[in-house]
Amino acid sequence: MLAGRIIAAREGGAVFHSSADLVRIKGIGPRMAALLDSLLDYRLQPPPGAAIPVKVLVPSTDDTNKR
């Protein structure tokens, strides 16, 4: 999966400063990098080796919203 390869690269210390850096990832060529460019913010990168924060959505067990 493409996202997995990007995450693995980040965890391996890869830093992306622009969409041109994304072409190092297998499955991302110049055209795909250009399409992704407007969706990405390169300013918010954790330092190399830092854990990448992930938001996990957990279904609510609260029954008050059920009808």
C-alpha positions in Angstrom: 0.0 0.0 0.0 1.3 3.5 -0.9 0.6 5.0 2.5 2.5 2.2 4.2 5.5 2.9 2.0 5.4 6.6 2.8 5.1 5.9 6.6 8.0 3.4 6.4 10.1 6.0 4.7 9.3 8.6 7.3 10.0 6.1 10.1 13.3 5.4 8.4 14.3 9.0 8.6 13.1 10.3 5.2 12.2 14.0 5.1 9.9 15.5 2.5 10.4 19.2 1.8 8.4 19.2 -1.4 6.4 17.0 -3.8 9.6 16.4 -5.7 10.9 14.5 -2.7 8.0 12.1 -2.9 9.2 10.5 -6.1 11.7 8.5 -4.0 8.7 6.4 -2.9 7.9 3.4 -5.1 4.6 4.1 -6.8 4.9 7.9 -6.8 6.0 9.4 -10.1 6.2 13.1 -11.1 2.5 13.2 -12.0 1.3 11.6 -8.8 3.6 13.9 -6.8 2.0 16.9 -8.6 -1.5 15.7 -7.8 -0.6 15.2 -4.1 1.2 18.6 -3.8 -1.9 20.7 -3.0 -3.0 18.2 -0.3 0.2 18.1 1.7 1.7 20.5 4.2 5.5 20.1 4.4 5.9 22.4 7.3 4.5 20.0 9.9 7.1 17.3 9.9 8.3 15.7 13.2 12.0 15.5 13.7 13.7 12.4 12.3 13.2 9.5 14.6 10.2 11.0 16.4 6.9 9.1 16.6 4.4 10.1 14.1 1.1 11.1 15.9 -1.9 9.1 14.7 -5.5 9.9 15.6 -7.4 6.8 16.3 -11.2 6.8 16.0 -12.9 4.5 18.5 -16.7 3.8 18.3 -18.6 5.3 21.2 -20.0 2.9 23.7 -22.4 5.6 25.0 -26.0 4.5 24.4 -27.5 8.0 24.9 -27.2 8.9 21.2 -29.0 5.7 20.0 -32.7 5.8 19.1 
